[in-house]
Amino acid sequence: MAASPPDHIGKDTLVGWAWKPGFGRSPVPGTQAQAGALVEAWVKTGGGVS
């Protein structure tokens, strides 16, 4: 079973690469936990994929 969008964004190690991209690359702003929380709030307020 696939992870929910908040879990995928907030906990998946491949997605987490965006915040730890390696030498010579700039990470995206914020943290992976913050991104997961934003997606969770979005889903709870009616967002989502149909």
N, CA, C and O atoms as CSV, one atom per row, in Angstrom:
chain,resi,resn,atom,element,x,y,z
A,1,MET,N,N,0.843,-1.180,0.000
A,1,MET,CA,C,0.000,0.000,0.000
A,1,MET,C,C,0.889,1.245,0.000
A,1,MET,O,O,1.886,1.307,0.719
A,2,ALA,N,N,0.526,2.203,-0.791
A,2,ALA,CA,C,1.298,3.434,-0.901
A,2,ALA,C,C,1.101,4.311,0.332
A,2,ALA,O,O,0.056,4.278,0.982
A,3,ALA,N,N,2.116,5.084,0.631
A,3,ALA,CA,C,2.045,6.016,1.760
A,3,ALA,C,C,1.080,7.152,1.430
A,3,ALA,O,O,0.886,7.506,0.267
A,4,SER,N,N,0.489,7.707,2.466
A,4,SER,CA,C,-0.368,8.875,2.269
A,4,SER,C,C,0.511,10.049,1.823
A,4,SER,O,O,1.709,10.055,2.107
A,5,PRO,N,N,-0.054,11.036,1.135
A,5,PRO,CA,C,0.760,12.177,0.711
A,5,PRO,C,C,1.533,12.845,1.857
A,5,PRO,O,O,2.714,13.143,1.677
A,6,PRO,N,N,0.919,13.097,3.035
A,6,PRO,CA,C,1.710,13.713,4.109
A,6,PRO,C,C,2.880,12.829,4.567
A,6,PRO,O,O,3.968,13.335,4.841
A,7,ASP,N,N,2.659,11.520,4.648
A,7,ASP,CA,C,3.749,10.625,5.041
A,7,ASP,C,C,4.820,10.553,3.962
A,7,ASP,O,O,6.012,10.535,4.266
A,8,HIS,N,N,4.400,10.513,2.719
A,8,HIS,CA,C,5.362,10.451,1.618
A,8,HIS,C,C,6.255,11.692,1.617
A,8,HIS,O,O,7.479,11.580,1.559
A,9,ILE,N,N,5.647,12.858,1.681
A,9,ILE,CA,C,6.422,14.103,1.666
A,9,ILE,C,C,7.204,14.280,2.959
A,9,ILE,O,O,8.361,14.700,2.931
A,10,GLY,N,N,6.588,13.963,4.085
A,10,GLY,CA,C,7.206,14.232,5.385
A,10,GLY,C,C,8.205,13.222,5.875
A,10,GLY,O,O,8.995,13.529,6.767
A,11,LYS,N,N,8.201,11.980,5.302
A,11,LYS,CA,C,9.063,10.932,5.869
A,11,LYS,C,C,9.884,10.130,4.860
A,11,LYS,O,O,10.866,9.494,5.243
A,12,ASP,N,N,9.514,10.145,3.608
A,12,ASP,CA,C,10.206,9.324,2.614
A,12,ASP,C,C,11.652,9.792,2.420
A,12,ASP,O,O,11.905,10.983,2.243
A,13,THR,N,N,12.586,8.857,2.455
A,13,THR,CA,C,13.999,9.232,2.347
A,13,THR,C,C,14.360,9.788,0.978
A,13,THR,O,O,15.215,10.669,0.885
A,14,LEU,N,N,13.738,9.302,-0.081
A,14,LEU,CA,C,14.032,9.842,-1.406
A,14,LEU,C,C,13.552,11.291,-1.506
A,14,LEU,O,O,14.255,12.138,-2.057
A,15,VAL,N,N,12.378,11.575,-0.986
A,15,VAL,CA,C,11.888,12.956,-0.969
A,15,VAL,C,C,12.797,13.813,-0.087
A,15,VAL,O,O,13.052,14.977,-0.395
A,16,GLY,N,N,13.282,13.229,1.010
A,16,GLY,CA,C,14.160,13.954,1.926
A,16,GLY,C,C,15.451,14.435,1.291
A,16,GLY,O,O,16.108,15.335,1.814
A,17,TRP,N,N,15.818,13.838,0.164
A,17,TRP,CA,C,17.025,14.265,-0.544
A,17,TRP,C,C,16.972,15.764,-0.864
A,17,TRP,O,O,18.014,16.416,-0.930
A,18,ALA,N,N,15.781,16.309,-1.059
A,18,ALA,CA,C,15.651,17.735,-1.381
A,18,ALA,C,C,16.231,18.629,-0.285
A,18,ALA,O,O,16.660,19.749,-0.563
A,19,TRP,N,N,16.246,18.145,0.949
A,19,TRP,CA,C,16.766,18.928,2.075
A,19,TRP,C,C,18.211,18.577,2.390
A,19,TRP,O,O,18.847,19.248,3.202
A,20,LYS,N,N,18.735,17.535,1.760
A,20,LYS,CA,C,20.145,17.139,1.931
A,20,LYS,C,C,20.666,16.682,0.572
A,20,LYS,O,O,20.983,15.507,0.384
A,21,PRO,N,N,20.754,17.623,-0.378
A,21,PRO,CA,C,21.033,17.227,-1.756
A,21,PRO,C,C,22.485,16.869,-2.074
A,21,PRO,O,O,22.770,16.415,-3.182
A,22,GLY,N,N,23.381,17.057,-1.158
A,22,GLY,CA,C,24.771,16.696,-1.429
A,22,GLY,C,C,25.626,17.886,-1.811
A,22,GLY,O,O,25.146,19.010,-1.956
A,23,PHE,N,N,26.900,17.603,-1.968
A,23,PHE,CA,C,27.907,18.625,-2.226
A,23,PHE,C,C,27.576,19.469,-3.453
A,23,PHE,O,O,27.225,18.946,-4.511
A,24,GLY,N,N,27.695,20.775,-3.288
A,24,GLY,CA,C,27.527,21.695,-4.400
A,24,GLY,C,C,26.090,22.029,-4.764
A,24,GLY,O,O,25.843,22.753,-5.729
A,25,ARG,N,N,25.150,21.509,-4.004
A,25,ARG,CA,C,23.737,21.777,-4.288
A,25,ARG,C,C,23.094,22.441,-3.080
A,25,ARG,O,O,23.450,22.149,-1.938
A,26,SER,N,N,22.164,23.318,-3.333
A,26,SER,CA,C,21.476,24.031,-2.257
A,26,SER,C,C,20.197,23.295,-1.874
A,26,SER,O,O,19.435,22.872,-2.743
A,27,PRO,N,N,19.965,23.144,-0.575
A,27,PRO,CA,C,18.718,22.494,-0.154
A,27,PRO,C,C,17.515,23.406,-0.360
A,27,PRO,O,O,17.651,24.628,-0.419
A,28,VAL,N,N,16.351,22.804,-0.467
A,28,VAL,CA,C,15.129,23.596,-0.543
A,28,VAL,C,C,14.883,24.233,0.819
A,28,VAL,O,O,15.405,23.740,1.819
A,29,PRO,N,N,14.109,25.309,0.893
A,29,PRO,CA,C,13.866,25.970,2.172
A,29,PRO,C,C,12.996,25.122,3.108
A,29,PRO,O,O,12.246,24.253,2.664
A,30,GLY,N,N,13.114,25.390,4.390
A,30,GLY,CA,C,12.316,24.686,5.394
A,30,GLY,C,C,12.896,23.318,5.695
A,30,GLY,O,O,14.067,23.047,5.427
A,31,THR,N,N,12.055,22.462,6.258
A,31,THR,CA,C,12.467,21.102,6.590
A,31,THR,C,C,11.478,20.110,5.984
A,31,THR,O,O,10.378,20.479,5.573
A,32,GLN,N,N,11.882,18.874,5.939
A,32,GLN,CA,C,10.981,17.844,5.433
A,32,GLN,C,C,9.763,17.708,6.342
A,32,GLN,O,O,8.649,17.505,5.860
A,33,ALA,N,N,9.968,17.819,7.647
A,33,ALA,CA,C,8.845,17.734,8.583
A,33,ALA,C,C,7.852,18.871,8.348
A,33,ALA,O,O,6.641,18.654,8.402
A,34,GLN,N,N,8.349,20.070,8.089
A,34,GLN,CA,C,7.465,21.198,7.809
A,34,GLN,C,C,6.678,20.964,6.526
A,34,GLN,O,O,5.485,21.263,6.466
A,35,ALA,N,N,7.328,20.436,5.512
A,35,ALA,CA,C,6.637,20.152,4.255
A,35,ALA,C,C,5.541,19.114,4.466
A,35,ALA,O,O,4.441,19.247,3.929
A,36,GLY,N,N,5.845,18.078,5.250
A,36,GLY,CA,C,4.839,17.062,5.548
A,36,GLY,C,C,3.656,17.648,6.293
A,36,GLY,O,O,2.509,17.292,6.025
A,37,ALA,N,N,3.931,18.548,7.231
A,37,ALA,CA,C,2.854,19.183,7.998
A,37,ALA,C,C,1.994,20.074,7.098
A,37,ALA,O,O,0.775,20.122,7.262
A,38,LEU,N,N,2.608,20.769,6.164
A,38,LEU,CA,C,1.841,21.606,5.232
A,38,LEU,C,C,0.946,20.749,4.343
A,38,LEU,O,O,-0.206,21.107,4.099
A,39,VAL,N,N,1.460,19.627,3.858
A,39,VAL,CA,C,0.647,18.739,3.023
A,39,VAL,C,C,-0.487,18.143,3.852
A,39,VAL,O,O,-1.610,18.005,3.367
A,40,GLU,N,N,-0.193,17.793,5.094
A,40,GLU,CA,C,-1.241,17.247,5.971
A,40,GLU,C,C,-2.356,18.274,6.187
A,40,GLU,O,O,-3.536,17.927,6.129
A,41,ALA,N,N,-1.991,19.530,6.433
A,41,ALA,CA,C,-2.990,20.586,6.605
A,41,ALA,C,C,-3.802,20.779,5.327
A,41,ALA,O,O,-5.014,20.982,5.387
A,42,TRP,N,N,-3.145,20.716,4.182
A,42,TRP,CA,C,-3.816,20.852,2.902
A,42,TRP,C,C,-4.852,19.740,2.705
A,42,TRP,O,O,-5.983,19.996,2.292
A,43,VAL,N,N,-4.445,18.500,3.009
A,43,VAL,CA,C,-5.358,17.367,2.863
A,43,VAL,C,C,-6.555,17.503,3.817
A,43,VAL,O,O,-7.695,17.247,3.430
A,44,LYS,N,N,-6.287,17.906,5.056
A,44,LYS,CA,C,-7.356,18.035,6.046
A,44,LYS,C,C,-8.345,19.143,5.727
A,44,LYS,O,O,-9.473,19.127,6.221
A,45,THR,N,N,-7.935,20.112,4.903
A,45,THR,CA,C,-8.838,21.210,4.558
A,45,THR,C,C,-9.483,21.030,3.192
A,45,THR,O,O,-9.995,21.982,2.603
A,46,GLY,N,N,-9.452,19.790,2.696
A,46,GLY,CA,C,-10.162,19.504,1.457
A,46,GLY,C,C,-9.291,19.329,0.242
A,46,GLY,O,O,-9.795,19.025,-0.839
A,47,GLY,N,N,-7.998,19.513,0.391
A,47,GLY,CA,C,-7.104,19.273,-0.738
A,47,GLY,C,C,-6.984,17.771,-0.949
A,47,GLY,O,O,-7.567,16.982,-0.204
A,48,GLY,N,N,-6.268,17.404,-1.909
A,48,GLY,CA,C,-6.069,15.982,-2.151
A,48,GLY,C,C,-6.082,15.651,-3.616
A,48,GLY,O,O,-6.308,16.504,-4.473
A,49,VAL,N,N,-5.839,14.421,-3.875
A,49,VAL,CA,C,-5.787,13.938,-5.253
A,49,VAL,C,C,-7.009,13.079,-5.493
A,49,VAL,O,O,-7.315,12.182,-4.707
A,50,SER,N,N,-7.696,13.354,-6.565
A,50,SER,CA,C,-8.889,12.552,-6.858
A,50,SER,C,C,-8.625,11.560,-7.959
A,50,SER,O,O,-9.519,10.802,-8.335
